[in-house]
């Protein structure tokens, strides 16, 4: 006996095989949204050979100045081995360099190179454009509300009181 045909959501092939009940699952929707925006940002950053994580590292260094890679990893919630690979990538691209850390002889601080300082604003602009494209399905008021709600969730779950990582 054949199973009854299950209703699938959406018109596009990307949505055709998603069971309708999944479209009511918060985790699924947040994850699928995060996947898509990450794809769009990384597509925009491709001309620079960067990923979103690379861009985050560059932005943190620009914002906070020379920092040990361990501090940047903590800020981004990236493990040590992944950070090593990301920093190696950025160093090979001549966007950052390791400098001796005057506060800890065993550690190095990361600084932007001239190329890194020149590249970062252009890369940030491309990432922001990708975010803007991603949010086009929402009116500006809803975009702001989504941002407010997501900030509230992140602050709640990652504040020092509730932090479990």
C-alpha positions as CSV (number, residue, x, y, z in Angstrom):
1,X,0.0,0.0,0.0
2,X,1.4,3.4,-1.0
3,X,1.8,6.1,1.6
4,X,-0.5,9.1,1.2
5,X,1.2,12.1,-0.6
6,X,2.5,14.6,2.0
7,X,1.9,18.2,1.3
8,X,5.1,20.1,0.7
9,X,5.6,23.9,1.0
10,X,6.6,26.5,-1.5
11,X,6.7,26.7,-5.3
12,X,10.5,26.6,-5.8
13,X,12.6,23.5,-5.9
14,X,14.5,24.7,-2.9
15,X,11.3,24.5,-0.8
16,X,9.5,21.7,-2.7
17,X,10.8,19.0,-0.4
18,X,10.4,20.7,2.9
19,X,7.5,19.2,4.9
20,X,4.9,21.8,5.9
21,X,5.4,21.1,9.6
22,X,9.0,22.2,9.3
23,X,7.9,25.7,8.2
24,X,6.4,26.0,11.7
25,X,9.7,25.1,13.5
26,X,11.6,28.1,14.9
27,X,15.0,26.3,14.8
28,X,14.5,25.3,11.2
29,X,13.5,28.8,10.1
30,X,16.4,30.5,11.9
31,X,18.9,27.9,10.7
32,X,17.7,28.1,7.1
33,X,17.7,31.9,7.2
34,X,21.2,31.9,8.7
35,X,22.4,29.5,6.0
36,X,21.0,31.7,3.2
37,X,22.4,35.0,4.5
38,X,25.8,33.3,5.0
39,X,25.7,32.0,1.4
40,X,24.8,35.5,0.1
41,X,27.5,37.3,2.1
42,X,30.1,34.8,1.1
43,X,29.1,35.0,-2.5
44,X,29.5,38.8,-2.3
45,X,32.9,38.4,-0.6
46,X,34.2,35.9,-3.1
47,X,36.1,38.5,-5.2
48,X,38.2,39.2,-2.1
49,X,38.7,35.5,-1.2
50,X,37.0,36.1,2.1
51,X,34.3,34.4,4.2
52,X,32.1,36.0,6.8
53,X,34.4,34.7,9.5
54,X,37.4,36.4,7.9
55,X,35.4,39.6,7.6
56,X,34.5,39.4,11.3
57,X,38.1,39.0,12.3
58,X,39.2,42.0,10.2
59,X,36.3,44.1,11.6
60,X,37.2,43.2,15.2
61,X,40.9,44.1,14.7
62,X,39.9,47.4,13.1
63,X,37.5,48.2,16.0
64,X,39.7,47.1,18.9
65,X,43.2,47.5,17.5
66,X,45.9,44.9,17.9
67,X,44.6,41.9,19.7
68,X,45.8,38.4,20.5
69,X,44.2,35.8,18.3
70,X,42.8,34.0,21.3
71,X,40.8,37.2,22.3
72,X,39.4,37.5,18.8
73,X,38.4,33.8,18.9
74,X,36.5,34.3,22.1
75,X,34.7,37.3,20.7
76,X,33.6,35.4,17.7
77,X,33.0,32.0,19.5
78,X,35.5,30.3,17.2
79,X,37.7,27.4,18.5
80,X,41.5,27.7,18.5
81,X,42.2,25.4,15.6
82,X,39.7,27.1,13.3
83,X,41.1,30.5,14.4
84,X,44.6,29.4,13.4
85,X,43.4,28.4,9.9
86,X,41.4,31.7,9.5
87,X,44.4,33.8,10.6
88,X,46.7,31.8,8.3
89,X,44.3,32.6,5.4
90,X,44.3,36.3,6.2
91,X,48.1,36.4,6.6
92,X,48.6,34.6,3.3
93,X,46.3,37.2,1.7
94,X,48.5,39.9,3.3
95,X,45.4,41.4,5.1
96,X,46.8,40.9,8.7
97,X,50.1,40.3,10.3
98,X,51.2,38.9,13.6
99,X,53.2,41.2,15.8
100,X,54.9,40.4,19.1
101,X,52.6,41.1,22.0
102,X,54.4,43.4,24.5
103,X,52.1,42.2,27.3
104,X,52.8,38.4,26.7
105,X,56.0,37.3,25.0
106,X,54.4,33.9,24.3
107,X,51.5,35.5,22.3
108,X,51.2,37.5,19.1
109,X,48.8,40.3,18.4
110,X,47.1,40.7,15.1
111,X,47.1,43.9,13.2
112,X,45.6,45.0,9.9
113,X,48.1,45.6,7.1
114,X,47.7,48.5,4.7
115,X,46.0,46.1,2.3
116,X,43.7,44.9,5.1
117,X,42.7,48.5,6.0
118,X,42.1,49.2,2.3
119,X,40.1,46.0,1.7
120,X,37.9,46.0,4.8
121,X,35.6,48.9,3.9
122,X,35.0,47.4,0.4
123,X,34.3,43.9,1.8
124,X,32.0,45.3,4.5
125,X,30.0,47.2,1.9
126,X,29.6,44.0,-0.1
127,X,28.5,42.1,3.0
128,X,26.0,44.9,3.9
129,X,24.6,44.8,0.3
130,X,24.1,41.0,0.7
131,X,22.2,41.6,4.0
132,X,20.1,44.2,2.3
133,X,19.2,41.8,-0.5
134,X,18.4,39.1,2.0
135,X,16.0,41.3,3.8
136,X,14.2,42.6,0.7
137,X,11.2,40.4,1.4
138,X,10.4,42.5,4.5
139,X,9.2,46.1,4.6
140,X,11.7,48.4,6.5
141,X,9.6,48.4,9.6
142,X,9.7,44.6,9.8
143,X,13.4,44.6,9.1
144,X,14.0,46.8,12.1
145,X,11.6,44.7,14.3
146,X,13.4,41.5,13.2
147,X,16.8,43.1,14.1
148,X,15.4,44.2,17.5
149,X,14.1,40.7,18.3
150,X,17.2,38.9,17.2
151,X,19.4,41.3,19.3
152,X,17.2,40.7,22.3
153,X,17.6,36.9,21.9
154,X,21.3,37.1,21.4
155,X,21.8,39.4,24.4
156,X,19.6,37.2,26.6
157,X,21.4,34.0,25.6
158,X,24.9,35.3,25.6
159,X,24.9,37.7,28.5
160,X,27.3,37.1,31.3
161,X,24.5,35.9,33.5
162,X,23.2,33.2,31.2
163,X,26.5,32.4,29.3
164,X,27.2,28.6,29.3
165,X,29.8,28.5,26.6
